[in-house]
Amino acid sequence: MVQILFWTIIAIVIAEFALNTTLTVLNIKSSKEPVPEILADVYDSKQYGRQQAYSMQRRKFSLIAGTFSTAVTLAIFASGLFATFDGAARSLSGSPVVRTLIFWGIFYLISWLINIPFDIYSTFVIEERFGFNKTTRVTFISDLFKELAMNLLILGTILSLCNWIYTLTPDCFWILAWAAISLFSLFIQYFYSQLIVPLFNRQTPLPEGELRSAIESFARKVDFKVKDIYVMDSSKRSTHANAYFTGFGRRKRIVLYDTLIEQLDTEEIVSVLAHEAGHCKYKHNIISTAASLATTLLMLYIFNLVISSNALAAAAGAQEASFHLNLAIFSLLYTPVNIVTDVISNIISRRHERQADEFARRNGFGEPLVRGLKKLSARSLGNLTPHPFTVFVEYSHPTLKQRVEALSE
């Protein structure tokens, strides 16, 4: 049984790598397809050459990073380092909660250190070369340590809470842990813009003027209640643009990237917000949150079945099961289920995006949204010909071609 589990985990890690590699290779091949006629005005020949070069560099980088990550994962598992770190945690503390924090703290720090060179290359070589990067070295280093502290705090809180629940009531662990994680997730989601964003970006109220008046006028027209409209200084890191809503009920907040305001005109910006309003009108945020919580419940239920399995621990070279060790091995075994749930989530998300686009179109913003989407795609050097299988597996949004066609009906 132990050998079966060992080789099953090895096979799963390799299969995930093979899938990701296949998706990348398919996209490389599809990039040579002719640009759809409906998107012929997105790039001129020079700009399209830049887009092809940018996409190729990103994909090659993805292949290298994926290969390295897979090799490290296999090396750590096959060499028995899981068991070694488990032994270190046991020797340092008799508390199950503290052991879990030590064990996962070691792995998170290893992952963090390994990713730093890749983050540096992505930011200061690829993104810099194509004019996207605005991050200074000081900001980059500051972000690294802020993210480290924040993620350790969040991960530590969740793991400590779950382990504590397990020590109190093993039989009810999965349902009580799910309730605790759900409450924590909802809290973070509700206060994301007030608690998390200020650690990295400054948000200032959108001043009175044409844009604010246009947004407020549209919100009144569709009876969409918004508490605040803010502008975020995303240009300090990148030229990529975006906008989003955060919060629930009457505490909804619109956040516009300053790069979005720079790249689009007023009508196009309002069309983007009309799309986001469509998500709220159709309660997509509630549906997505419910689906995410259901997925978490499924994961915890399955984990509960193997949480005390000595065979699972032995597959990693350990002598006996523990919460932290079995969770680490389970996270590898769960990969196929996670891929399936992600694909289903993306299918639902693409449907939601089409509904939100239709909401914007019905309210008179179809043509401005088309213009805006084309501009944003051109500025970000977006891929116009992704492979259909890649879209099916990975895309949370329909392709630009699909969106433009639907909005132009």
N, C-alpha and C positions, 0 to 999 in steps of 0.2 A: 504493500500500500504506500509506504514512504517513497519508494523508488518511482512508483506511478505518479505520485504528486510532484516529485522533483522534476521529472521529465515533462509533465503536463505544464508546469509553470515555465520551464525553458521554452517549450513549444509556443505558449501563449505570447511570451515576450517577443519571440522571433516572428510570429504571425502578425502581431501588431506592427512591427517594423516593416514587414513585407507589405502590409496594407498601405501604410503611410508612404512607402517608397513608390508603390504602384500608382497611388493618387498623384504624386508629384510628377512621375514620368508621363502619365496620361495628360496632365496639364501642359507639360513641355511639348508634347506632340500636338495638342489641340491649339497651342499658341500659333502654330503655322497655318491654321485655318483662315480663310478670307474673313475680313471684318464684315459683319452683317450690314446690309445697305442702310437699315434704319439707324445705324450708329456711325455712318460714314463721316459725319461732321464732328465727331468727338475729338479726333486727332488729325493734324496734318501729317505729312510723311515724315518730317523731322521728329515731331513729338512722338509719333508712333514708334519710330526707331528707338527713342529713349525708353518708351514703355516696354518694348521687347527686351531691351538690355537690362532694365530694372527687374522685370519679372524673372528673367533667366538667372540673374545673380541671387535673387531671393530664393529661388527654387534650389539652386546648387548649394546655397548656404543651409537650407532646410535639410537637404540630404546629408550633408556633413554633420550637422548638429544632431540629427536623428540617429545616424550611425554611431556617433560617439556616445550619446545618451544610452542607446541600447547596449552597447559594449560595456559601459559602466554598470548598468543594471544587472546584466548577466554575470559580470565579474564579482559584484558584491554578493549576489545570491549564491552562485556556484562555489565561491571560495569560502563560504561559511561566515562571512562578515556579519550577517544578521545575528548569528549565534554569538559571535565575539562581542558585539555591542550589547546584546542581551545580557551576557555575562558581566560586562562592565557596569551596566545599570544595576544589576542585582548586587554587585559587590559594593556599590556606592550608597545604596539605600535599601532599607527594609520596607519602605512604603510603596505600595503598588502605584500610587499616583505619581510619586516622585520618580520612580523607575520609568514610567511612561514618558514623563517630561524629559528625562535624561536621554532615553533611547531615541525618541523622535527629534529631540534637539540636535543630537549628533547627526542624524540623517538630513535634517533640514539645512544645517550648516554646511555639510558636504555638498549638497545640491546647490546651495547658494554660491559657494566658492567655485564650483565647476562652471556654473552659468555665467559668472562675471566676464571671462574672456569672450564668450559668445555675444553677450550684451554689448560689450565694448565694440566689437567688430561690427555688429549690426548697426549700432548707433553712429559710431564715428568713422566708419568706412563706407558701408552701403548707403545708409540714409544720408550721410554727409555728401557722398559723391553725387547723389541725385537731387540735392538741394532741399531735402526734407528736414534734416536735423537742425535744431536751434538750441540744443542743450549744451550748456557749458560744462567743462570738466567738474567744476565745483558743484553745480546742480546735479550732475550725474552721480557723483560720490555721495552727496547728501541724500538723494533719492534711494540709493542702494541701502544705506543704513536706516533710513526711515522705514522702508519696506521690510527690512529685516526685523526691526523692532516691532512693527505693526503685525506682521505675519506670525512672529513668535508669540505675541500676546494673544492673537485670535486663535491660532492653532493650540497654544497651551491651554487657553480657557476651555475650548471645546473638548480636548482630550482629557483634561483634568475632570471636567464635569461628567463625561461619559464613563471614565474609569471609576470615579467615586460612586456613580449610580450602580455600576456593575458590582462593586464590592458590597454595596448595601443590599441589593436585590437582584441577583443574577437571573432569576426566572422572568422578571419583568423588565430586564435591561433594555431590550430593543424598543419597546413602546415608550418607556420613560425617557430614554436617551433621545428618541425622535421628538418628543414633546419639547425637551430642553433645547435641542438644536433648532427646532422650528421657531421657538420664541426668540432665540438669539439671532437667527437669520432675519426674521421680520424686523427686529430692532435695528440691526445694521442697515437693512434696506430702507427703513423709514427715515433714519437719520444720516444716511450716507453722505448727502450733500453738506450737512452741517458738521459732521464729525470727521469723516475720512478725507473728503476733498480739500479742506483747508490745510491739511498737513502738507499738501503738494502744490496747490494752486490758490491764487487769490480770486475771490468771486465778488464782483461789485454790481450793485443794482443797475439795470439798463436805464440810462438817462432818458428824460422826456425828449420826444422828437418823433420824426416820421415813423421809425421802426416800431417804437413802443406803442404808438397810437394805432398802427396797423395790426399789431399783435392783439392789443386789447379789443379792437373793433371786431376782429375775427372771433375772439373768445366769446364776446357777447352774442355774436350772430349764431353760434352753435351751442350757446348756453354751456360753455366750458369754463368752470370756475378755477382760476389760478391765483395763488396767494402771492407769489413773487416771480420776478423775471430778473435773472442774473446773467452777467457776462463773465466767463472764465478765461484767464490769461494762458490759454493752452499754447500760444505762440512762443512762450519761453522755452518750450521743448521741441515742438514740431510744427510743420505747416499743415498737417492733416486737420480736417475740419469735422465737426460733429455738433449735435444738439441732443438734449434728452430731457425727459421729465423725471422727477423723483418725488417720493412721498405718496400718501394716500389721502382720499377724501378732500377736505378743504385745505390741506397742507401741501398740495401739489406745487412744485416749483419748476419753472422752466430755466434751464441752464443752456446758454448759447456759448460755443467756443468763439473767441474773438476772431479766429481764422475763418469761421463760417461767415461772420459779418463782413470780413474783408473780401471774401471770394464771391459772395452772392449779392444780388440786389434785394431790395425790400420785399418785393412780391415773391421772389424765390425763397427767401428765408421764411416768410409766412407759410408758403406751401410745404416746407419741411416740417414746420410746427403743426400744420393741418394734418399731415401724416401722423405725427406723434399724438395729436389729439384723437385721431381715429383709433389708435391703440387703446387710449383711455376710455373712449366712448363704447368700444366693444369689450371693455374689461379684459383686454389681453394680458395686462400686468397681473391681474388676479388669477387668470387661468394659468399663466406661466408659473406663478408662484406656487399654485396648488399642484401643478405637475411636478415641479422641482421637489416639493415636500413629499409627494407620493413616491418619487424615485428614491429619495433619502430613506423613506420607510422601508422600501423593498431592499435596499442595500443593507440596512441595519438588521432586518429580519434574517437575511441570508448569512450575514456575519454572525448573528447570534447562534446559528446552527454549528459553527466551527470555532467559536471563540475559545473553547476549552479543549480543542482537539490536539492531543499529543502528537498524532501523526503529521499534522500540518506543521507543528514546530520542528519535528524531527526532519522534515523535508528540507529545512533550512539549516540543519546541523545542530539544533538545540536539544537539550535533554527533556524539557517539559514545556508545556504550553504556558503562555502568559498573555495578558490582554494586549500589550504593545507589540509583541513579536507576532502573534497571530493576526493582528490587524495589518501589519506590514505585508505578510505573506498573502493574506486575503485580498489586499489591494491589487496584487498582481493577478491572482486567480479571477478576480471580478472583472477584469478588462473586457472580455467578450460581452458580458452583460452591459457594461458601461457603453461600449460602442453601439450596441443595439438601442439602448435608451437615448443616446445622443442623436442617432439617426431619426428616431421617432420624434424627438424634440425639435429637430431641424425641419422635419416635414410640417409639424404644427406651426413652427415659427414662420416658415415661408407662406403658409396659408394666412397667418395673421398679417404679414407684411402686405400681401395682396389686398386684404380687406382694408388696411389702413390707407393704402394708395387709392383704393376706390372711394374711400371717405373723402380724401382730399380732392379727387376728381369731381365728385358729386357736388362739392361746395365751391366749384369754380377754379380749382387750383391744379388741374391736370397738366395744362401746358406749362405753367411756371415750374411745376415739380419736375417735369421732363427736362427743362432747361437746367434746373439746379442739379439734378442727378448727373447730367452729362458734364456740367462744369466740374463737379466734385470728382467724378471719375477721371476726367482729364488731368486735374491738378494732382491727384494722388497716383496717377499712372496705373489706373485700374485695368484689370484683365477683361477684355471684351469677348473672349472666346474660351471660357473655362470648359473643361470636359464634363459632359452630362453626369458621369458617375461621380466625379468629384463634387459636383453641385449636390447630388443626391445625398452623399455621405456627410459633407462638411458645411455646406452653405446654409446659414440661418436666414438669408434673404434670397429672393429670386434673382436671377442674373439681370444685368442692366438691360439687355435686349428684351427679356420677358416683361420687365417693369415698364419700359417705354412702349412696347406694343400694347399692353393692357391700358395704359394711361392715354394712348392715342386713339382708342376705339371711339 
